Amino acid sequence: MPRDGAPATDPQSDPANPPEPYPSRADAAASFAAHVNRGKVRALEAIGVDVVMGDRQGARFRDAYDGRSYWNCHCNGGVFNLGHRNPAVVEAVRRGLDRVDVGNHHLISGHRAHLAEQLSASTDDLLPFAVFTPSGTESVDLALRLARAHTGRTGIVAATGAYHGLSGFALAASDPRWFDPFGPVPEGFAHVPYNDAEAIGNAIGPRTAAVILESIPATLGFPAPAPGYLEAVAAAARDAGALLILDEVQTGLGRTGTRWYYEQQGVEPDMLITGKGLGGGVYPISAVLLRPELEDFFDANPFAYVSTFGGAEIGCIAASSVLEQIAEPGFLGRVEELGLRFERGFEGMPFTLRRYGLTMGLAFDEEGGGVMAAKKLIDAGVFAVYAEHDHSVTQFKPPLIVTEAEVDEIVAAVGDALG
Ligand SMILES: Cc1ncc(COP(=O)(O)O)c(C=O)c1O
């Protein structure tokens, strides 16, 4: 590890690190185009982004070929909430691998039970049951199916501009641009603009099984829920006998300065989706957290949801370490303090800051401003990504474990890039 704390400069020459499979960036890109996705290679080339992720640690990663260091201020939407290769998570998984593997998804598992207990505690036992899946998409899909089974209704109300994943019911709940190429989605899905209480109130009716919303829609560039909006949605759903599902894949696990963002909004979901950072960036694991009455369905149908890798034991070990770290005294307060430090540092910069803890959107006046800013930031060594459904915004999500000095360095780099 070099003295500046960034990962090793030249992973190819470090015998302790497995080398990249290809000798050059061009070879890696050519093979990727030939065997994985040539459209992606072309699209990235078109915007001049040819980064290949190499060594990574904490808030930074290096390009695998030129050794260039990047602050990770996207974190895959929260996968790297606790930084790359978080030492406690890595240690827990290393020790876990001496004894377990994915386990058997049909059997009782103490690791799965322990993680569900921790998740329950994180909601103050509002949502005491957890169903584990390998991805956010599958969790959303399951939550929507469960809502239909529980209510005996088929209607699902979601937001335009939402992103809940790209298959099954999750795809049908996402913005129509994602499912349009594939023909009709299952019946019963309606989309209304986010933050329009009247529109969603009108869409919710006696046939509505559930309303699903991201607490703060990520791909819309993290617009703040209007005061009282989520409360109004919760009340409209409750009055109609429908369930409220909050997708906290991007906003949960301490990202906004509380364990879950709903805690700041005076609403209590019937189901909550978590994923991404749950696996500490090292093992894919996601969960649907349920109120007790929703678990009733599984009394009669205990095998209604099975997934070979859902709740894999080694993933549970990673996730338990993540939850332990978030529950440490002072952790959440520090997230808000670091957010404030960014806020002060960004004063006078040419964007409006949307900020909730360390979940941030840099909103520019001009359409496309977020796309241009993301490119400039990447060129300046700050990895950030524009909001897919609002190109005037750059999503800005540094890891929750950045140090104060790192915040200052990132702010300086952003100032150089955008100032
Ligand atoms: C808010 C939200 N929900 C659901 C998903 C889907 O999660 P996954 O990619 O793990 O399937 C994502 C992924 O980006 C997301 O951002």
The ligand as an SDF file (V2000), in Angstrom:
LIG
                    3D

 16 16  0  0  0  0  0  0  0  0999 V2000
  -33.6510    1.7200   -6.1410 C   0  0  0  0  0  0  0  0  0  0  0  0
  -33.2660    0.4070   -6.7510 C   0  0  0  0  0  0  0  0  0  0  0  0
  -34.0820   -0.6380   -6.6290 N   0  0  0  0  0  0  0  0  0  0  0  0
  -33.7810   -1.8470   -7.1510 C   0  0  0  0  0  0  0  0  0  0  0  0
  -32.6110   -2.0300   -7.8540 C   0  0  0  0  0  0  0  0  0  0  0  0
  -32.2900   -3.3680   -8.4500 C   0  0  0  0  0  0  0  0  0  0  0  0
  -31.2690   -3.9650   -7.7140 O   0  0  0  0  0  0  0  0  0  0  0  0
  -30.3150   -5.0570   -8.3890 P   0  0  0  0  0  0  0  0  0  0  0  0
  -29.5000   -4.3840   -9.4350 O   0  0  0  0  0  0  0  0  0  0  0  0
  -29.5060   -5.5790   -7.2270 O   0  0  0  0  0  0  0  0  0  0  0  0
  -31.1860   -6.1110   -8.9470 O   0  0  0  0  0  0  0  0  0  0  0  0
  -31.7280   -0.9600   -8.0050 C   0  0  0  0  0  0  0  0  0  0  0  0
  -30.4710   -1.1270   -8.7680 C   0  0  0  0  0  0  0  0  0  0  0  0
  -29.8140   -0.2220   -9.1730 O   0  0  0  0  0  0  0  0  0  0  0  0
  -32.0650    0.2930   -7.4470 C   0  0  0  0  0  0  0  0  0  0  0  0
  -31.2560    1.3450   -7.5710 O   0  0  0  0  0  0  0  0  0  0  0  0
  1  2  1  0
  2  3  1  0
  2 15  2  0
  3  4  2  0
  4  5  1  0
  5  6  1  0
  5 12  2  0
  6  7  1  0
  7  8  1  0
  8  9  2  0
  8 10  1  0
  8 11  1  0
 12 13  1  0
 12 15  1  0
 13 14  2  0
 15 16  1  0
M  END
$$$$
